[in-house]
Each structure stands twice: as structure tokens, then as C-alpha cells.
């Protein structure tokens, strides 16, 4: 009689069972983003790619890393990859889109593997939702946002190495590898600067003591984050020009913007309708009592999570904190040039969304753990709904005119 134990099965069968979820996920993500392959260059793709002299100048690589000549923030690794792509694809947008889509598919695969490593229930469901959710389309179908998908790639590799390192029998090799990947994440996009807090959250989730030794190990990550963060703030203010009345908002105004942003992004995750390239800009009125509604909801939710922690464990707390902390640089506390147009954008939550998605997938899996067929049905409905929505949303990025016509249709006052 054949054994039901996986370890007793032939090696090819074991390998197939281990590989097929990831292979299927990558295939589904690539199929959902097929319309993006036919997309063109839009908005500031000219600044980043088509009209960027650093990508073709003989001394461009040196200037990318060691000068103030970059047309946007200091993203040296992103511009280096663009320079390589420019030498291969020229000005054919298909190649650039292919790289973005493949990186996003790999990120979805890494999300599933990381959540499985953390023993989060429903890891592959979470990876599927992340990979196929239409809110991610802006990060994937917009060539400029290579910086987001590439930064997440290195963030996930950093977390894998950190987890290996904090295991009692692991070598310091993993620590230095984590530092190296983190440096690459920061050089792709500075918003990776919140990762030191995530490293501590992983210790908290795994119920490992956050000792002085562990805090000392996080200090190099924190120093790199502060350095790149301060450089980016200076760059935004004095090199790009985030000055004037709009960028001089008081602390209360910024808190109101941030509290609204937290719920706005969560709303788009749970109900992804009317996704657009530029959303209406929030009107800030501290004199209006209704303006504090999102803030009180946030405080109430925080209190509720703390109250139920004894019965549900740390998972809800960790997922919510991951979401909030990872979003924090993009919530309005630090002024960005794009705030001239809107305080929110779909690509801002590309990384942060993993927290809430993992929480929902785990909740579904735990609730239906005794009903596997119902779990399959729910997962099937979710993914078969999200995939076509992503495919349709990707069509918005066919060219600049399509982007702007769709934006005006969904936000007429833009």
C-alpha cells in the first residue's frame, strides 16, 4: 500500500507538490497583466526613461550614483537598471513592462514563501490576492514604478535573511546578507526606510525577546534608514521644490491627512472600485468636527486590537502595525511633490497592503479550516474576481491619452 506521508512519496511527486502553487501563481499574475505589455510611456516616464540623459551619457553611471543630477529623488539602483534596460530595449516600452510584470510575479511568489516561513495560515491565498489585486496595477503597469516593485523584491529578501538570522542556530552570514539587501532596497526606493520597525515586528510575532542585543543588531539598519530618509527629505525640499503654502501644513493638518489615508487605502483594498491615476485631493478643515472622524476611528480600532490580543494573539496587531508603519512615510507627515495633485495614490500602498491582505487570508483560512472545499470555493471566487479586474485596470495604461481620459472620467475636477 502506498504511504500517505509526503516524505515517503517519490521525489518528483514531492517536488511537484511543493512547486505547483508558486508556478500557478506566477502564471496567473502574468496572464492578468498581459494588457500592460502593450502599454506605452506615460506621465513622468519621460523624466525617468525616454528623456533622461543619465541613461545614455558616457559618464551617466557615475552621475547616477555620485551626483545630484538625477531628475527625481536619489534612486541610484533604479536608474542603473533603467540605464541597462535602455541599452537593451531602447525606447520599446514592451521590454520595460516585461521586467515590471516579472518582478511583480516574483514578489507575489516571495510573499507566499515568506508567509509560509512565518507559519501564517493561508499564505498562498494571500500571495494570490497580492499578485492579482487591481490596486497594484499602478505599481506594475507604470514603467516609472519599477522603483516600487524592485524595492519590495529586496525588502522581501531582507526579511528572509533576517528570519534565518534570528533563528538560534543561524550564522551571522544571514545578518550581513540582510544588510546588503536592505541597502539595495533603499537604493531602489527610499520608502524602504521603515524596514527596521518591521524587523522588530517579526521578533514580536515569533515571540522572541527584543533584548538590547537585538536592538543593537537593528541599529545599522536604522542608521541606513535615517541617512537615506534625511537625504530624500532634503532632495524633495530643495532639489525638487516641495516648498510654499501647500508644503507648510501644520502637524494637526498632517495628522488629519494621515488618518484619512489609512482608511482610504484599506477601503481600496476591500472594495477596489473607481481606481484612478489621480484621486481628488482631500480638503483639510481642522475647524470641522467631522474632519476628526477618521482619526477617532483609527484610535478606536487600535484600542479594540489591543483589547482582543489576549484571545487572538499577536497576529492582528503585527499585521495592522506593518500596514500603518510601512505606509507612514507616504501619509503626509513628509511632504512629497505629488501632493500638489493628491494626497493618496495606489502605488503608495504596494508594500503596506501585504499586512492587511495576509490578515484577511489568514482569517478566511482559520474560519474555514474544517471545510476545505468551502475554502477552495471562497479562494476561487476571490482570485477569479480580482484577476479580470486587474486585467481591465491594466488597459488604462495603454498610453498617456488613455490614462488622462480615464482619470478625467473618474475624477472630473482633476
The 8 nearest C-alpha neighbors of each residue, nearest first, counted from 0:
[[1, 2, 3, 7, 4, 8, 9, 5],
 [2, 0, 3, 8, 7, 4, 9, 5],
 [1, 3, 4, 7, 0, 8, 5, 6],
 [4, 2, 5, 1, 7, 8, 6, 0],
 [3, 5, 7, 2, 6, 8, 1, 13],
 [6, 4, 8, 7, 3, 13, 2, 9],
 [5, 7, 4, 8, 13, 9, 10, 3],
 [8, 6, 4, 5, 2, 9, 3, 1],
 [7, 9, 5, 6, 10, 13, 12, 4],
 [10, 8, 12, 11, 13, 7, 6, 5],
 [9, 11, 13, 12, 14, 8, 6, 15],
 [12, 10, 14, 13, 9, 15, 8, 16],
 [13, 11, 15, 14, 10, 9, 16, 8],
 [12, 14, 10, 16, 15, 11, 17, 8],
 [13, 15, 11, 17, 12, 16, 10, 18],
 [14, 16, 12, 18, 17, 13, 19, 11],
 [15, 17, 13, 14, 18, 19, 12, 20],
 [16, 18, 14, 15, 19, 13, 20, 21],
 [19, 17, 15, 16, 21, 20, 14, 22],
 [18, 20, 22, 21, 15, 16, 23, 17],
 [21, 19, 23, 22, 18, 24, 17, 123],
 [20, 22, 24, 23, 19, 18, 108, 25],
 [23, 21, 19, 25, 24, 20, 18, 26],
 [22, 24, 26, 20, 21, 25, 19, 27],
 [23, 25, 21, 27, 22, 26, 20, 28],
 [24, 26, 104, 28, 22, 23, 27, 29],
 [27, 25, 23, 29, 24, 28, 30, 22],
 [28, 26, 30, 24, 29, 25, 31, 23],
 [29, 27, 31, 25, 30, 26, 104, 130],
 [28, 30, 26, 32, 27, 31, 25, 33],
 [29, 31, 27, 33, 32, 28, 26, 390],
 [32, 30, 390, 28, 29, 386, 33, 27],
 [33, 31, 29, 35, 30, 34, 390, 28],
 [32, 34, 30, 35, 36, 31, 29, 390],
 [35, 33, 36, 32, 394, 37, 393, 390],
 [36, 34, 38, 37, 393, 32, 33, 140],
 [37, 35, 93, 34, 33, 38, 96, 97],
 [36, 38, 35, 34, 93, 397, 39, 33],
 [39, 37, 397, 35, 36, 396, 398, 34],
 [38, 40, 398, 92, 397, 41, 37, 396],
 [39, 41, 44, 398, 92, 399, 142, 38],
 [42, 40, 399, 44, 398, 43, 39, 141],
 [41, 43, 44, 399, 45, 40, 46, 402],
 [44, 42, 45, 46, 41, 47, 143, 40],
 [43, 45, 47, 46, 48, 41, 143, 42],
 [44, 46, 49, 50, 43, 48, 47, 51],
 [47, 45, 43, 44, 51, 50, 48, 70],
 [46, 48, 44, 45, 51, 43, 143, 49],
 [49, 47, 45, 51, 44, 50, 46, 81],
 [48, 50, 45, 51, 44, 90, 47, 46],
 [51, 49, 45, 46, 48, 52, 47, 44],
 [50, 52, 48, 53, 46, 47, 49, 54],
 [53, 51, 54, 55, 56, 50, 59, 48],
 [54, 52, 59, 56, 51, 55, 63, 60],
 [55, 53, 82, 52, 51, 59, 56, 85],
 [54, 56, 52, 53, 57, 59, 82, 51],
 [55, 57, 59, 58, 53, 52, 54, 60],
 [58, 56, 59, 55, 60, 53, 54, 61],
 [59, 57, 56, 61, 60, 62, 53, 55],
 [60, 58, 53, 56, 62, 61, 57, 63],
 [61, 59, 63, 62, 58, 64, 79, 53],
 [60, 62, 63, 64, 59, 58, 65, 66],
 [61, 63, 66, 59, 65, 64, 60, 58],
 [64, 62, 60, 61, 75, 59, 65, 69],
 [63, 65, 75, 62, 61, 66, 60, 76],
 [66, 64, 62, 61, 63, 67, 60, 68],
 [65, 67, 62, 68, 64, 63, 69, 61],
 [68, 66, 69, 65, 62, 63, 73, 238],
 [67, 69, 66, 70, 62, 63, 53, 71],
 [70, 68, 71, 67, 63, 73, 72, 66],
 [71, 69, 68, 46, 72, 47, 51, 239],
 [72, 70, 69, 73, 239, 47, 74, 46],
 [71, 73, 74, 234, 231, 69, 235, 70],
 [72, 74, 75, 69, 71, 231, 186, 234],
 [75, 73, 186, 187, 77, 76, 188, 72],
 [76, 74, 78, 64, 77, 63, 186, 73],
 [75, 77, 79, 187, 186, 78, 74, 80],
 [78, 76, 187, 80, 79, 74, 75, 146],
 [79, 77, 81, 75, 80, 76, 82, 74],
 [78, 80, 76, 82, 77, 81, 75, 83],
 [81, 79, 83, 77, 82, 78, 84, 76],
 [80, 82, 78, 84, 83, 79, 85, 77],
 [83, 81, 54, 79, 85, 80, 84, 78],
 [84, 82, 80, 86, 81, 85, 79, 87],
 [85, 83, 81, 87, 86, 82, 88, 80],
 [84, 86, 89, 82, 88, 87, 83, 81],
 [85, 87, 83, 84, 89, 88, 82, 55],
 [88, 86, 84, 85, 89, 83, 94, 82],
 [89, 87, 85, 91, 84, 94, 90, 86],
 [88, 90, 85, 91, 86, 87, 84, 92],
 [91, 89, 92, 88, 49, 85, 48, 94],
 [90, 92, 88, 93, 89, 94, 95, 39],
 [93, 91, 95, 94, 39, 90, 96, 40],
 [94, 92, 96, 36, 95, 91, 97, 37],
 [95, 93, 97, 96, 92, 88, 91, 98],
 [94, 96, 92, 98, 97, 93, 142, 99],
 [95, 97, 99, 93, 94, 98, 36, 100],
 [98, 96, 94, 100, 95, 99, 93, 101],
 [97, 99, 101, 95, 96, 100, 102, 94],
 [100, 98, 96, 102, 97, 139, 101, 145],
 [101, 99, 103, 97, 102, 98, 139, 96],
 [100, 102, 104, 98, 103, 99, 97, 105],
 [103, 101, 105, 99, 100, 104, 98, 106],
 [102, 104, 106, 100, 105, 101, 148, 99],
 [103, 105, 101, 25, 107, 106, 102, 28],
 [106, 104, 108, 102, 103, 107, 109, 101],
 [107, 105, 103, 109, 108, 104, 152, 110],
 [106, 108, 110, 130, 104, 126, 105, 109],
 [107, 109, 105, 111, 106, 110, 21, 104],
 [108, 110, 106, 112, 111, 107, 113, 105],
 [111, 109, 107, 113, 108, 112, 126, 106],
 [110, 112, 126, 123, 122, 108, 114, 109],
 [111, 113, 109, 115, 110, 114, 116, 108],
 [114, 112, 116, 110, 115, 111, 109, 117],
 [115, 113, 117, 122, 119, 111, 116, 112],
 [114, 116, 118, 112, 117, 113, 122, 119],
 [117, 115, 113, 114, 118, 112, 119, 159],
 [116, 118, 114, 115, 119, 113, 205, 162],
 [119, 117, 115, 116, 114, 120, 122, 113],
 [118, 120, 114, 117, 115, 122, 121, 361],
 [121, 119, 361, 122, 364, 118, 365, 360],
 [120, 122, 361, 124, 360, 364, 123, 125],
 [121, 123, 111, 114, 125, 124, 115, 120],
 [124, 122, 126, 111, 125, 121, 127, 20],
 [125, 123, 127, 121, 126, 122, 360, 128],
 [124, 126, 357, 128, 122, 360, 123, 127],
 [127, 125, 111, 123, 129, 107, 124, 128],
 [128, 126, 124, 130, 125, 129, 131, 123],
 [127, 129, 125, 131, 132, 126, 130, 124],
 [130, 128, 126, 127, 132, 131, 125, 107],
 [129, 131, 107, 127, 128, 28, 132, 126],
 [132, 130, 386, 128, 129, 385, 28, 127],
 [131, 133, 385, 129, 134, 128, 135, 130],
 [134, 132, 389, 135, 136, 388, 131, 392],
 [133, 135, 132, 136, 345, 271, 268, 137],
 [136, 134, 133, 138, 137, 132, 349, 139],
 [137, 135, 139, 133, 138, 134, 140, 393],
 [136, 138, 139, 140, 135, 141, 346, 345],
 [139, 137, 346, 144, 136, 135, 141, 140],
 [138, 140, 136, 137, 99, 141, 100, 135],
 [141, 139, 35, 137, 136, 138, 142, 393],
 [140, 142, 143, 144, 139, 137, 138, 396],
 [143, 141, 144, 145, 140, 96, 95, 44],
 [142, 144, 145, 44, 141, 47, 146, 43],
 [145, 143, 146, 138, 147, 142, 141, 139],
 [144, 146, 148, 147, 143, 149, 142, 99],
 [145, 147, 144, 187, 149, 188, 77, 148],
 [148, 146, 150, 144, 145, 149, 151, 188],
 [149, 147, 151, 145, 150, 146, 103, 152],
 [150, 148, 152, 146, 151, 147, 145, 187],
 [149, 151, 184, 187, 147, 153, 152, 148],
 [152, 150, 154, 148, 153, 149, 155, 147],
 [151, 153, 149, 150, 155, 154, 106, 148],
 [152, 154, 156, 184, 150, 155, 151, 180],
 [155, 153, 151, 157, 156, 152, 184, 150],
 [154, 156, 158, 157, 153, 152, 151, 159],
 [155, 157, 153, 159, 158, 154, 160, 152],
 [158, 156, 177, 154, 160, 155, 180, 159],
 [157, 159, 161, 155, 160, 156, 162, 154],
 [160, 158, 156, 162, 157, 161, 155, 163],
 [159, 161, 173, 163, 177, 157, 158, 162],
 [162, 160, 164, 158, 163, 159, 177, 157],
 [163, 161, 159, 165, 164, 160, 158, 166],
 [164, 162, 160, 161, 166, 165, 169, 159],
 [163, 165, 161, 169, 173, 162, 166, 174],
 [166, 164, 162, 163, 167, 161, 169, 202],
 [167, 165, 164, 163, 169, 168, 162, 161],
 [166, 168, 169, 165, 164, 163, 170, 207],
 [169, 167, 166, 170, 164, 165, 163, 171],
 [170, 168, 164, 166, 167, 163, 171, 165],
 [169, 171, 172, 173, 164, 168, 174, 163],
 [170, 172, 174, 173, 164, 175, 169, 176],
 [171, 173, 170, 174, 175, 176, 164, 169],
 [174, 172, 176, 160, 164, 171, 175, 177],
 [173, 175, 171, 177, 176, 172, 164, 161],
 [176, 174, 178, 177, 172, 173, 179, 171],
 [175, 177, 173, 179, 174, 178, 172, 180],
 [178, 176, 157, 174, 160, 180, 175, 179],
 [179, 177, 175, 181, 176, 180, 182, 174],
 [178, 180, 176, 182, 181, 177, 175, 183],
 [181, 179, 183, 177, 157, 182, 153, 178],
 [182, 180, 184, 178, 183, 179, 157, 177],
 [181, 183, 185, 179, 184, 180, 186, 178],
 [182, 184, 186, 180, 181, 185, 187, 153],
 [185, 183, 150, 181, 153, 187, 182, 186],
 [186, 184, 189, 182, 188, 187, 183, 191],
 [187, 185, 183, 74, 76, 184, 75, 188],
 [186, 188, 77, 184, 150, 76, 146, 74],
 [189, 187, 185, 146, 190, 186, 150, 74],
 [188, 190, 185, 191, 192, 227, 228, 186],
 [189, 191, 192, 188, 328, 193, 185, 228],
 [190, 192, 189, 193, 185, 194, 184, 188],
 [193, 191, 224, 190, 194, 189, 228, 185],
 [194, 192, 191, 195, 325, 196, 324, 190],
 [193, 195, 197, 196, 192, 191, 198, 154],
 [196, 194, 198, 197, 193, 221, 220, 217],
 [195, 197, 199, 194, 198, 193, 200, 324],
 [198, 196, 200, 194, 199, 195, 201, 321],
 [199, 197, 195, 201, 196, 200, 194, 202],
 [200, 198, 202, 196, 197, 201, 203, 195],
 [201, 199, 197, 203, 202, 198, 204, 317],
 [200, 202, 204, 198, 203, 199, 205, 197],
 [203, 201, 199, 207, 205, 200, 204, 206],
 [202, 204, 200, 206, 201, 205, 207, 199],
 [205, 203, 201, 206, 202, 200, 313, 317],
 [204, 206, 202, 207, 203, 201, 117, 200],
 [207, 205, 203, 204, 202, 208, 201, 209],
 [206, 208, 202, 205, 203, 209, 204, 165],
 [209, 207, 210, 206, 202, 203, 213, 205],
 [210, 208, 213, 207, 214, 202, 211, 199],
 [211, 209, 213, 212, 208, 214, 215, 207],
 [210, 212, 214, 213, 215, 209, 216, 208],
 [211, 213, 215, 210, 214, 216, 209, 217],
 [212, 214, 216, 210, 215, 211, 209, 217],
 [215, 213, 211, 217, 216, 212, 210, 218],
 [214, 216, 212, 218, 213, 217, 211, 219],
 [215, 217, 213, 214, 218, 212, 219, 220],
 [216, 218, 214, 220, 215, 219, 221, 195],
 [217, 219, 221, 215, 220, 216, 222, 214],
 [220, 218, 222, 221, 217, 223, 216, 215],
 [221, 219, 223, 217, 218, 222, 195, 224],
 [220, 222, 218, 224, 219, 223, 195, 225],
 [221, 223, 219, 225, 224, 220, 218, 226],
 [224, 222, 226, 220, 221, 225, 227, 219],
 [225, 223, 192, 221, 227, 222, 226, 228],
 [226, 224, 228, 222, 223, 227, 229, 221],
 [225, 227, 223, 229, 224, 228, 222, 230],
 [226, 228, 230, 224, 229, 225, 231, 223],
 [227, 229, 225, 231, 230, 226, 224, 232],
 [230, 228, 232, 231, 226, 227, 225, 233],
 [229, 231, 227, 233, 228, 232, 234, 226],
 [230, 232, 234, 228, 233, 229, 235, 227],
 [233, 231, 229, 235, 234, 230, 236, 228],
 [232, 234, 230, 236, 231, 235, 237, 229],
 [235, 233, 238, 231, 232, 236, 237, 230],
 [236, 234, 239, 232, 233, 241, 238, 237],
 [235, 237, 241, 240, 233, 234, 238, 239],
 [236, 238, 240, 234, 239, 233, 235, 241],
 [237, 239, 234, 240, 235, 236, 233, 71],
 [240, 238, 235, 237, 236, 241, 234, 71],
 [239, 241, 236, 237, 242, 238, 235, 336],
 [242, 240, 236, 336, 235, 246, 239, 335],
 [243, 241, 246, 240, 236, 244, 247, 245],
 [242, 244, 246, 245, 247, 241, 240, 248],
 [243, 245, 247, 246, 242, 248, 241, 249],
 [246, 244, 247, 243, 248, 242, 339, 338],
 [245, 247, 242, 244, 243, 248, 241, 334],
 [248, 246, 244, 245, 243, 249, 242, 334],
 [247, 249, 246, 252, 245, 253, 250, 244],
 [250, 248, 252, 251, 253, 247, 254, 246],
 [249, 251, 253, 252, 254, 248, 332, 255],
 [252, 250, 254, 253, 249, 255, 285, 248],
 [253, 251, 255, 249, 250, 254, 248, 256],
 [252, 254, 256, 250, 255, 251, 331, 332],
 [253, 255, 257, 251, 256, 252, 258, 250],
 [254, 256, 252, 258, 253, 257, 259, 251],
 [257, 255, 253, 259, 254, 258, 260, 331],
 [256, 258, 330, 260, 254, 259, 255, 331],
 [259, 257, 294, 255, 261, 260, 293, 256],
 [260, 258, 256, 293, 257, 262, 261, 263],
 [259, 261, 263, 257, 258, 262, 264, 256],
 [262, 260, 258, 259, 263, 264, 257, 265],
 [263, 261, 265, 260, 264, 259, 266, 258],
 [262, 264, 260, 266, 265, 261, 259, 267],
 [265, 263, 267, 266, 262, 261, 260, 268],
 [264, 266, 262, 268, 267, 263, 269, 261],
 [265, 267, 263, 269, 264, 268, 270, 262],
 [268, 266, 271, 270, 264, 265, 269, 263],
 [269, 267, 265, 266, 270, 271, 264, 134],
 [268, 270, 266, 267, 271, 265, 264, 356],
 [269, 271, 267, 268, 266, 272, 265, 273],
 [272, 270, 267, 268, 269, 274, 134, 273],
 [271, 273, 274, 270, 267, 275, 133, 134],
 [274, 272, 275, 409, 271, 267, 410, 270],
 [275, 273, 272, 271, 134, 276, 267, 345],
 [276, 274, 277, 406, 273, 278, 409, 405],
 [275, 277, 406, 278, 344, 274, 402, 137],
 [278, 276, 275, 341, 406, 279, 344, 340],
 [277, 279, 341, 280, 275, 410, 276, 343],
 [280, 278, 341, 281, 410, 413, 277, 412],
 [281, 279, 341, 342, 278, 340, 282, 343],
 [280, 282, 283, 279, 342, 341, 256, 259],
 [283, 281, 280, 284, 279, 256, 290, 285],
 [284, 282, 281, 285, 252, 255, 256, 290],
 [283, 285, 286, 287, 282, 290, 252, 288],
 [284, 286, 287, 283, 290, 252, 288, 251],
 [287, 285, 284, 288, 290, 289, 283, 291],
 [286, 288, 289, 285, 290, 284, 291, 283],
 [289, 287, 290, 291, 286, 285, 292, 284],
 [290, 288, 291, 287, 292, 293, 286, 285],
 [289, 291, 288, 287, 292, 285, 284, 255],
 [292, 290, 294, 289, 293, 288, 295, 255],
 [291, 293, 295, 289, 294, 290, 296, 288],
 [294, 292, 296, 259, 258, 295, 291, 297],
 [293, 295, 258, 297, 291, 296, 292, 298],
 [296, 294, 298, 292, 297, 293, 299, 291],
 [297, 295, 293, 299, 294, 298, 300, 292],
 [298, 296, 294, 300, 295, 299, 293, 301],
 [297, 299, 295, 301, 300, 296, 302, 294],
 [300, 298, 296, 302, 301, 297, 295, 303],
 [299, 301, 303, 297, 302, 298, 296, 304],
 [300, 302, 298, 304, 299, 303, 297, 305],
 [301, 303, 299, 305, 300, 304, 306, 298],
 [304, 302, 306, 300, 305, 301, 299, 307],
 [305, 303, 301, 307, 306, 302, 308, 300],
 [304, 306, 302, 308, 303, 307, 301, 316],
 [305, 307, 303, 304, 308, 302, 309, 301],
 [306, 308, 304, 309, 310, 305, 311, 303],
 [309, 307, 312, 311, 305, 310, 306, 313],
 [310, 308, 307, 312, 311, 306, 305, 313],
 [309, 311, 308, 307, 312, 306, 313, 305],
 [312, 310, 308, 309, 307, 313, 314, 315],
 [313, 311, 308, 309, 314, 310, 315, 307],
 [312, 314, 316, 315, 317, 308, 204, 311],
 [313, 315, 317, 316, 312, 318, 204, 311],
 [316, 314, 318, 317, 313, 319, 358, 304],
 [315, 317, 313, 319, 314, 318, 320, 304],
 [316, 318, 320, 314, 319, 315, 321, 313],
 [319, 317, 354, 321, 315, 320, 316, 314],
 [320, 318, 322, 316, 321, 317, 315, 323],
 [319, 321, 323, 317, 322, 318, 324, 316],
 [320, 322, 318, 324, 319, 323, 354, 325],
 [321, 323, 351, 319, 354, 320, 325, 324],
 [324, 322, 320, 326, 325, 321, 327, 319],
 [325, 323, 327, 321, 326, 322, 320, 193],
 [324, 326, 351, 322, 327, 323, 193, 321],
 [325, 327, 323, 324, 329, 351, 328, 322],
 [326, 328, 324, 330, 329, 325, 323, 332],
 [329, 327, 326, 330, 333, 190, 332, 331],
 [330, 328, 327, 326, 331, 347, 333, 332],
 [331, 329, 257, 327, 328, 332, 260, 326],
 [330, 332, 333, 253, 334, 329, 257, 256],
 [331, 333, 253, 330, 334, 328, 257, 329],
 [334, 332, 331, 328, 335, 329, 232, 330],
 [333, 335, 331, 246, 332, 336, 241, 338],
 [336, 334, 337, 338, 333, 241, 235, 331],
 [335, 337, 338, 241, 339, 334, 235, 239],
 [338, 336, 339, 335, 340, 341, 342, 334],
 [339, 337, 341, 342, 340, 336, 335, 334],
 [340, 338, 337, 341, 336, 245, 342, 335],
 [339, 341, 338, 337, 280, 277, 342, 279],
 [342, 340, 280, 338, 343, 278, 339, 279],
 [341, 343, 338, 280, 281, 331, 344, 340],
 [344, 342, 341, 260, 278, 345, 347, 330],
 [345, 343, 347, 346, 277, 278, 342, 276],
 [344, 346, 347, 134, 348, 137, 135, 343],
 [345, 347, 138, 349, 348, 344, 137, 135],
 [348, 346, 345, 344, 349, 329, 343, 326],
 [347, 349, 351, 346, 350, 352, 345, 326],
 [348, 350, 346, 347, 351, 352, 135, 138],
 [351, 349, 348, 352, 353, 151, 325, 347],
 [352, 350, 322, 348, 325, 353, 326, 349],
 [351, 353, 354, 348, 350, 355, 349, 356],
 [352, 354, 356, 351, 355, 357, 350, 129],
 [355, 353, 318, 322, 357, 352, 356, 321],
 [356, 354, 358, 357, 352, 353, 318, 359],
 [355, 357, 353, 359, 358, 354, 125, 352],
 [358, 356, 125, 360, 354, 355, 359, 353],
 [357, 359, 355, 361, 356, 360, 362, 318],
 [358, 360, 362, 356, 361, 357, 355, 363],
 [361, 359, 357, 125, 363, 121, 362, 358],
 [360, 362, 120, 121, 364, 358, 359, 363],
 [363, 361, 359, 365, 360, 364, 366, 358],
 [364, 362, 366, 360, 361, 365, 367, 359],
 [363, 365, 361, 367, 121, 362, 366, 368],
 [364, 366, 368, 362, 367, 363, 361, 120],
 [365, 367, 363, 364, 368, 362, 369, 361],
 [368, 366, 370, 364, 369, 365, 374, 363],
 [369, 367, 365, 370, 364, 366, 371, 374],
 [368, 370, 367, 371, 366, 365, 374, 373],
 [371, 369, 367, 373, 368, 372, 374, 366],
 [372, 370, 374, 373, 369, 375, 368, 367],
 [373, 371, 375, 374, 370, 376, 377, 367],
 [372, 374, 376, 375, 370, 371, 377, 367],
 [375, 373, 371, 377, 372, 376, 367, 378],
 [376, 374, 372, 378, 373, 377, 379, 371],
 [375, 377, 373, 379, 374, 378, 380, 372],
 [378, 376, 374, 380, 379, 375, 373, 381],
 [379, 377, 375, 381, 376, 380, 374, 382],
 [378, 380, 376, 382, 377, 381, 383, 375],
 [379, 381, 377, 383, 378, 382, 384, 376],
 [382, 380, 378, 384, 379, 383, 385, 377],
 [381, 383, 385, 384, 379, 380, 386, 378],
 [382, 384, 380, 386, 381, 385, 379, 387],
 [385, 383, 381, 382, 386, 380, 387, 388],
 [384, 386, 382, 388, 132, 131, 387, 383],
 [385, 387, 389, 131, 388, 383, 31, 384],
 [388, 386, 390, 389, 385, 384, 391, 31],
 [389, 387, 385, 391, 390, 386, 133, 392],
 [388, 390, 133, 392, 386, 387, 391, 393],
 [389, 391, 387, 31, 393, 388, 392, 32],
 [392, 390, 388, 394, 389, 393, 387, 395],
 [391, 393, 389, 394, 395, 390, 388, 133],
 [394, 392, 390, 395, 35, 391, 396, 34],
 [395, 393, 396, 392, 391, 397, 34, 35],
 [394, 396, 393, 402, 392, 397, 401, 405],
 [397, 395, 394, 398, 38, 402, 393, 140],
 [396, 398, 38, 394, 395, 39, 401, 37],
 [399, 397, 39, 401, 396, 400, 38, 41],
 [400, 398, 41, 402, 401, 403, 42, 40],
 [399, 401, 403, 402, 398, 404, 397, 405],
 [402, 400, 404, 398, 399, 403, 395, 405],
 [403, 401, 399, 405, 400, 395, 396, 404],
 [402, 404, 406, 400, 405, 401, 407, 399],
 [405, 403, 401, 407, 406, 402, 400, 408],
 [404, 406, 408, 402, 403, 407, 401, 409],
 [405, 407, 403, 409, 408, 404, 275, 410],
 [408, 406, 411, 410, 404, 409, 405, 403],
 [407, 409, 405, 406, 411, 410, 404, 403],
 [410, 408, 406, 407, 411, 405, 273, 275],
 [409, 411, 407, 413, 412, 406, 408, 279],
 [412, 410, 407, 413, 408, 409, 406, 279],
 [413, 411, 410, 407, 279, 409, 408, 278],
 [412, 411, 410, 407, 279, 277, 406, 278]]
